Amino acid sequence: MCLDGPNKHGCSKLKGEGGLQKIRDLDDRLVKTARSIRVLGTLGWDESTASIFLESWRAGQPRLPEIPSKVPDLSSPKEELAQIIAALDSDHPVGLFLKETAQSYLDASIMLENFGHPVFSELSRKIYGSPRDPIIRGLGSNREAAQYFLDVTHDYLETCQSESTDYCITPQYVASFMEEHIRKNFPDESISILIDPMLASKAAAGANRIRIRGSTCYSPLDLPQLLHHELLVHSLTAINGAHQTNLKSLALSAPRTTATQEGLAIFAEMITNSMDLPRLRRVAARVIAIDLALGGADFIEVFRYFLKTGQSDFEAFHSSMRVFRGGRVQGGVAFTKDVVYLEGFVRVHEFLRNSILDSNIENSHRLFAGRLWTHGVDKLAPFFESRFIQAPRYEPAWVSNRSTLAAFLLYSDFTRRLHLGRLERSTRSVRIPLSSLDI
């Protein structure tokens, strides 16, 4: 039989049970190899770095952070990845899927071995993109999109700052909140919570563990964001991938999947009404900051930029740290991962919208079967149909209710087609006497 169904070329070289077993074997090798390549773990900073820098900043004598070079020896996993890539058939959809995943790990390995050098930035751009890349055809660059969001929210900056400082929810409370929702949504899964003092982001989630950043004041608005972003997207997709029988690599946080993962998580915040203005500004500001760092701005200059966007000095440090992980605090070399949030959101929105318009809403369901990327779902459709790739065991409520998701996306498409300028003018031209209103 043909794993990918009949086509004009006949069966792929990976066919029959022998082909299935070859895919499983190579997938197993990829999973084992990927475990030794920890991008964010390798790039993390020491716990004392924040306190040392902030002490010097508050004393009026800021000094660039001193970051020890962390250059891992990844020669063995690189060799194994090269062998896996060579053994995979690019003409077969699953073979190509695995090959692209393995290649992203190989690129990440070389990037990590070039800690602090220009090659680090070059490979980071290849994997995650650049602020100057087009966000999507006709919509300008990632940087332009980021600047737009910062400009249109500028008048709300004072409100954003007051709302974000009115409360101080402890990391311990956040952990208990997440534990409650783990029990509710994943009663049969084992997911631990760890408070990590030097986590660059406010949280990070996988199939078996969620890390919460310590020494941080959280706001009430942070709670639903972390719930829908971390637990109900990142953990959920990793858990579904871990339950796959044939493709265990669907549980991997592969560099190749980052844009779709973060875009899906931002979309989840939007559709659940969890996104707020401070969060939107943080996401946008990171893109501008990366562009500044790539252009030569040092850590202190980027730190000052984040302060100007309304962040506290504590948050500005962690935001700057995200940019300079693996780079040079003197500027010129930066980690571009945070570019993917806006671009990923736009691409996920387009993917889901097209699924609705093409009467293929099942794609929204399949996107949660593991850590996939948007353009790979259609190519893998025959394998979902044959159940070689299993349907997701879990999915968020906003995906489960296909009808409300379709309504949201169809309305979104409708508003995109409206001539908003004309609509605004015609609305303003209508004057209704107050006396005619039934109040």
C-alpha positions, 0 to 999 in steps of 0.5 A: 500500500502507499502511505501517502495514497496514490499519486502520479508517481505511484508509491513513495520509496517508503511503502508497506510495513517496511516503510512504516517501520523505517519511519518509526525507527528514524523517528525514534532516533530523532527523539533520542538525539533531540533530547541532548539539544536544549536551545533555551536551557543552554542560553539561560543566564545565571540567577545573580545576573539580574540583581547585579545589573539592576543594583548598578542601574539603580545606583546610576552606574549601569554596567553591561552584564557579564555573561560566561560563554556557554559553548556546548560540544554537540558534535555527536548529536550533529553527526547523528542528525546528519545520518537521519537526514540522509536516510529520510526520503524527501519525496514522502510527506512524513519523510520530509516532515521528519527531515525538516524537523531534524534539519532545524535541530542541526541548525540549532546545534550549529547556532549554539556552538557559535555562541556570541559570534555573527554565525549565531545571529545568521542561524537564528534568522534562518530558524526563527526569522528576522525583524525585517522579514515580511510578516505575510504578503502585503502586510509589511515587515515584522518590525513594521507590524510591531511598530504599528501596535506600539503606536496605536497603543501609546495613548493607553501607556499610562493605563497599561502601567497602572493596571500592571502595578495595582496587584502583586500575585506571587509565583506560588499563587500562579503555581497553585492556579496552574495546578488546579487547571492541570487537574481539571483539564488533564486528570490522567497526565502527570505535569509538575510545576517548578518555580525558576528564579531566572526564567527569561519568560514568565512561564515555559511549558512542556508535556511533563513540566511547567516552569514559573518565573520566581521573584516576579509580581504577576497581575490578574490578567497574567493568569488567563494568559498563562493558562491559555498560552502555556497549559492549553497550547504548549503543554497540550500539544506536547502531551498529544504528541507524546501519545502518538504511536508512530511519530513521537517526534510530534512531542518535541519542541523542535525549533521548526515548530516555534513560529506555529506554537507561539502564533497558536498560543497568541491566537488562543489568548486573543480568542479567549479574550485573555490578551491585554494591552500590556501583553500586546505591547511586550510582544511588539516591543521585543521585535523592535528590540531585536532589530536594535540589537542586530543593528549594534545597540548594546544591552543597556541601550535595549534595556532603556528602550524597554523602559520607554515602552512602559516596562518596569526595570525588572521586566525590562531586564528580563525582556533584554535578556531574551534578546541577548541570550547567546548573543553579545551584550555589546550589540550586533549579535542577538537571538531572534526567536521573539520575532515569531510571536507576531508573524506566527499569530498572523500565519496561524490566523490565516491558516485557520481562516483558510480552513474555514473558507475552504470548508476544511475545519478539521485542520483546526483540530489536527493542528493540535495533534502534536507540535506541528507547523501550519504548512505541514498539516495539509501534506499530512492529511492522508496520514490523519485519515489512515490514523498513522497520525492519531487525532489529538487526545485533548484540545482547547474548548475554543477549538472543540466548539467548531461552530463558534470558531467558524463564526469568529473567523468568518467575522474576521474575514468579513471585517478584513474586507470592509472599507473601514474608511467609508464605513466610518464616514457614513456613520459619522454623517448620520445624526440622531436627535437625542429626543428620538432615543428610547432611554 
